[in-house]
Amino acid sequence: MTDGRDGRKATVDPKLLELLACPLTKGPLTWDPERSELISRVAKLAYPVRDGIPIMLPSEARTISPDDVLPQQPRLGGPS
C-alpha cells in the first residue's frame, strides 16, 4: 500500500513510534509496513500513516476484523 501521494510506502520515525500509544486504550502499537498503519490489537484498530505522519484519530482508523490475520510484529513503546 502506498501513502497516496508519490507512490512510496510511508515510514515513521522510530523515535516517534516509541512515544505513541493508542488514544483509546493507551496501549502499545505495532507497525505494519505493508499497509502503512499503526495497529492497536487491544482496540482492534489500525491507524493510517500518511506522509510519515500517524493519524491517531479513532474516526480515521480502520476496524480490524477477526478475519484479519495480523502477524506478530515487534511491540513499540516502553518496556514490557
Secondary structure, DSSP 4 states (H G I P E B T S, - for coil): ---SSSSSPP---HHHHHH---TTT---EEEETTTTEEEETTTTEEEEEETTEE---GGGPEEPPTT-------EESS--
